């Protein structure tokens, strides 16, 4: 059913794998490499049509300095943190509670509620743009950080609940039963028995949600119009002029905007991988 490990394949397959893997990796990284090279390329290169060749000179310091001078990218990055961090906390906290309830308790409608969380993940979010915009306007939450946070929490909780419910379902149920026999309350069971076992899942889910929200562009343009609320993904439009786009500055701003989620992934890499692979070899 599953493919054999590459070490058990024929020598020809192993050789082909070793050749094709670096090529595939290079193709996958090519856009990122192009953006990184463009961010240190002088504007004269782009004006002369030197898009893919070696830069004629190193202009990284000038480009990255100009990004902060010609735009409010520092303020937009701060806005992204104001939106992303509360969303991660809210979505993961709600998903932990709902996932625990759906995984541990047996009640009428349990499976139906779980299916509703799953079905919500398959709704194309683009078709909700107008209803969400009108609803937030009526509630006074349009073009506010609070509105963006509440919206993202509501939309991310479905996926997070699916993730947490399946993770908790794989934990030893005997631990919960033993705690109940000892007379421990349900709230303390959740906090002191289940939560410590959920740390890998919490770390993995936090990294995923942080990346989803930080990289969001669609809702950042639909629900944020003023510079006071606009996150960095939408704020980079400031660097695009009416007649000419400073692509070297846009590339530099893109690299700066990508640093926080990449940094978080490397800081949480060990927990992230453990959360995704825990239980993969059971059974």
Number of C-alpha atoms within 10 A of each C-alpha: 3 4 6 8 7 13 9 9 12 9 11 8 13 14 12 10 13 11 11 12 11 11 12 11 10 13 12 11 11 12 11 15 13 14 19 17 20 28 26 21 28 21 18 12 18 16 9 8 9 16 14 11 12 12 18 11 11 14 17 19 11 14 24 20 13 16 23 14 11 11 17 16 23 16 18 22 20 15 19 24 18 17 25 25 16 17 26 25 15 19 25 26 17 18 25 26 15 19 25 21 16 23 21 14 9 10 9 8 10 13 13 10 12 18 13 11 18 17 12 15 15 9 10 9 13 9 9 10 14 11 10 17 16 13 12 18 14 10 9 11 18 20 22 18 20 16 19 24 20 17 17 23 25 14 15 23 26 23 20 27 25 20 20 23 21 14 22 22 14 12 16 11 13 9 12 17 13 12 16 13 8 8 10 14 10 13 9 12 18 16 10 13 15 19 17 11 14 16 15 22 25 24 21 21 23 23 22 17 24 22 19 16 23 23 19 17 15 13 18 22 16 15 23 19 15 12 15 13 24 26 30 29 22 23 25 21 12 15 21 13 9 7 5 8 13 14 18 27 29 22 24 24 25 18 16 16 22 15 11 15 18 13 11 14 20 12 12 17 15 13 19 22 14 16 19 16 12 13 12 7 6 6 4
